[in-house]
Structure formats: C-alpha cells, structure tokens
Amino acid sequence: ALTDRSRLRPHVLVLTATPIPRSVAMTVFGDLEVSTLTELPGDRGEVATTVVDAVTRPAWVERAWQRVREEAEQGRQTFIVAPRISTGKEGGTGVVPLAEQLGAGPLAGLRVGVLHSQLPTDTKDATMAAFAAGELDVLVATTMIEVGVDVPNASMMIIWDADRFGISQLHQLRGRVGRGVHPGVCLLISSAAPEAPSWQRLSSVAATRDGFQLADLDLAQRREGDVLGAGQSGGRSSLRLLRVL
C-alpha cells in the first residue's frame, strides 16, 4: 500500500532499449533506480553481422544481393535500409533510387516494397502490413523500421551506407531480424575509408550484440551532453566538476 507521502511524490518510469549517451548519463545523475534486462527473449535466433567494404570488395556486395534472392527462395524476407529517401548533394544513395536500381537489376522478379516518411499514411500502413503478411520479399526503407517492427520471418538486414548511422541506430536496426526461428544475417555495407572513425563504429557493432557494451562505446565517442540541459550528446555541459566517463 502507498503511504500518504508516496502518493504526493511523482513517479516516472523511464524505458530505453539501446541507451543513447544522455540516457546513460541520466542513470548516473538522474537519481534513478536502475533495473537491467540482460537476456534476450528465448525465441530469438542468432544474428551474424559482417562489415562489407563496397569499394575494395564489390563482389561481396553482389553476393549480398544474391543472398537476398536465396532467402526469398526459402520463403524468408529481407530489410534493406538506406539513410535518406533520395540521393542528397552530400552523397549517399536514397531509398527510392536504391529500390529502383535493385528492382530493375539484381533483385528483379522479387516482390520489393518501399517505405519512407513522405508516403501517404495509408500507403505506409498497407506496405508494412503486406511485408508482415509475407506478401513482399524485400522492404527497402528508411529508419522508420528501427523500432516497433516485429516480423519473425525477416531473416536478413542490409544497411546501405552504414557509416552514416550511429551505433544505437545500427544496433536497433539489426534487432529487426533474428526474431523468429531462423538465424539472422546483418550486412553493414559502407564505402568509407577503413581508417575513418565511422569504420570503428561499424566494426564495434559487428563484434558484439551486447547493447550495454555498445552504449558504453557510444557514450565514450559522443559524450553525455548536458544532463542539466537539453543537449543529448557532446562535450558541452553545465556540470563543472563531474563527467559521466
């Protein structure tokens, strides 16, 4: 039973799947009681993650598309995620041109759907429902599918221009596959130079599925932001004597 005093005290439940730097900081400075769920649900399959260098190993990219076809032939499905809707001035292939290229080329004949935020709501709902029902072999999408999507038959995740995503995003996206009886495959395709900082992010994600390790690395790389303000990452903080690291 609640005491009279506890009835007057506000209670807040904070939930996070893959903690971003600010979430980690709040567990240190936010006066929170922390509960940690360290186990995967029992019905999850393994997910093998590989970084693919699209510049030096173009044959691996071609093999990735072949693997998508093989998954479809086995009745399984694939997510392909790109960082933007269309190709921007700063480079990077968008969802729409990528889907067109794949549908007319290496994935010709497969049932390919497209999902992004600029589509009408009815179209987005219908596309997601079709994929969940197994009526599409491949879904080419933005990070709209990062959370809240549960398709146990999806066994493969390809993240295009993976160097343009952060650690938390990559880990969340990878979590869309391997949710059923089939083991999952996640390919992080990148054209970044191997010495670039982004390559370290990709290698770190490929090396572990432990979200806590990845959250610590994300915190170390992006810093905690301002725990007394609005900044969610970065080294600027109103704290003078304390640092989360």
N, C-alpha and C positions, 0 to 999 in steps of 0.2 A: 504494500500500500504506500502511496505517496504521502509524504509529510506535508503539512501546510507550507513549509518553507520551499520544498521542492516544486510545489505547484506554481509558485511565483517565479521560479528560475526558468529561463528559456532553454530548451533542449534542441540541439541541432545534430542531425546525422549527416556526416559528410562521406560520400562514397566515391572511390576512384578506382579505375581498372588498372591503367598504367600511369603512375603518378608523374605529372609534369613537375618541373622544378618548384613552382610555387606550392603545389600540393605537398611535396616532401618538406618544404620549409614550414608549412603550417603544422605538420606533425611534430616539429621541434619547438616552435614558438607559439603555437596556437592554443596551448592548454587543452589538448585533446586527449582522450583515452583512445589508444590505438589498438584495433583488432586486425590481425593479418591473416588472410586466407592464402596458404602457400601451396595448396594441392589443386590440380586440375580435376574437373569432373571425371568420373570413372569411365564415361563412354567416349572420351576423346582419343583420337588416333595421334600417332607421332607426325611431326611436320619437319621435313628436311629442308633446310634453307641454303641456297647457293647464290653467291655473288657472280654475276656474268659481266665480263668486260666486253662491251659491244664493239669497242674499237679494235682490240687485238684478237678477239675471238668471235668474229661474225658467224662462224659455223655453229657456235653454241647458241646464238640467237635463232638461227634456222632450226636447230634441234629443238629449241623451246616450242616453236610453233608446231613442229611435228609431234611433240609430246602432247600438246593440246588436242590434236586430232586423235591420238591414241587414247587419251582419257575419254573423249567423246564416243569413240568406238566401244569403250567398255561401259557406256551409259553414265559416265560421270561428267561433271561440269567444271568450268574454269572462270575465275575472275581475272580480268586484266584491268589494272588501274593506271591511269596517267595523271599527272599533276595539274592539268588545266583542261579546259573544254576545247579550245582551239589553239593553234600554234601561235605563240606570242613573239614579240620582237626580240626578246632576250633568249629565244631558242626553246627547245623542248617541244616534243610532239604532243598535241592535244588528243582528247578522247575521240572527237569527231573525225579528224583526218586519220587517226590510227585505226579506228574501226573500219573506215572506208578502204584503207590500204590492205588490212588483213582480210576483209570480206571479199576483196577482188583478187587476192593473192594466196598466201599460204593457208588461210582458213576458208577458202572458197568451198561452198557446199554445206558448211556448218550453219547452224542457226545462231546468229550473232545479234545480240541486243545492245542498245546504247542507253546509258543512264547518266544524266547530269542535271544540275540545278536549274538550268534555263528551260528545261522541258516543262510543258503544262503538267499540273499536278495529276490529272487523270492518266496522262501518258506515263509518268513516273510510276504511279501505283500499278498500272497494268503491266509495265515491263518487269517490275520487281516481282509481281505475282506470277508472271509467266516463268521467270527464272526459278522461283521457289517451287513451282509445279513441275519443273523438268521440261518445260516447253522450249527452252533455249539451251544451247550447248555452252555458249560463251556470253559473258556480260562484260562489256567494256565500259568502265565507269570512272568517275572522279572519286574523291574520298567520301562521297555520300554513303558508301557502303562500309565505312570504317567501323561503326558501332551499330548494334541493334539488328544486325542481319544474321539470321540463323538458317543456313541451307546445308544440312548434313551431307547431301550428295555432292557438294562442291569439294573437289579434292586438289585443285591446283590454283595457285595465286601467282600471277606475274605482275610485278610492279615495274612499270616502264619509267625511265629517268628517275630511278630510285634515289639518286643522290640529292634530289630536290625535296625529299621528305625528311622529317625529323625522326629521331629514334622512337619516340612514343607512337607516332603515326605508323611507322613501319611495323612495329610490334602489334599494334591494334589491327592493321590490315592483315597481317599474317594469321591472326586469330580467326579470320573468316573461314579458313579451311581446316581440315582435320577435325571437324566437329561431329563426325559420324564414325562408322566402322572402317572407312577407308583411310589409310595413311595420307597425309597431305604433302604437297610439294610447293615450296615458295621460291621463286626466282627473282632476284633483285638485279635488274638489268640497268647498267649505267655506262655512260660514255665519259665519266670523269677520269682524270688522271689518277693513277694508283697512289701518288704521293699527296693528293688533295685531302684535306680534313674530312670531307664527306665520305671518302673511301673507308676511313676508320670507323665511321658510323655504320656503314653497311657491313663491314667485317665483324663488328661487335654484335650486331643483330643476328648475323648468320651463325655466330659462335654459341649463342645461348637462347633458350626460350624462357629464361628466368626474368620476369618483368621487374623484379626488385634490383637485380644487377644492372639491368638496362636503365632503370630510373636513377640509380646512383651515378651512372656514367653520364646520363642526360643532365643531371644536376651539376656535375663537375664541368661539363662543356658549356652549358648555357647559363650557369649560376642561378641563384634563387630569386632574383628580382627584389622587389621591395615588399617585405612581409607586412609592413605597416601602411603600405600604399596600394596602388593599382597595378604596378609593373609585375608581370608574371614570369619574367626571366631577365637576365642581365646583371651586371655588377653594381649598378647604382642602387643604393639603399639608404634609407633614413637611419638604419642602425649604425652606430659609431664603433662599438667595441665587440660586436658579435658577428660571426659569419656561420652559415649553416655548415659549410665544408669543414 
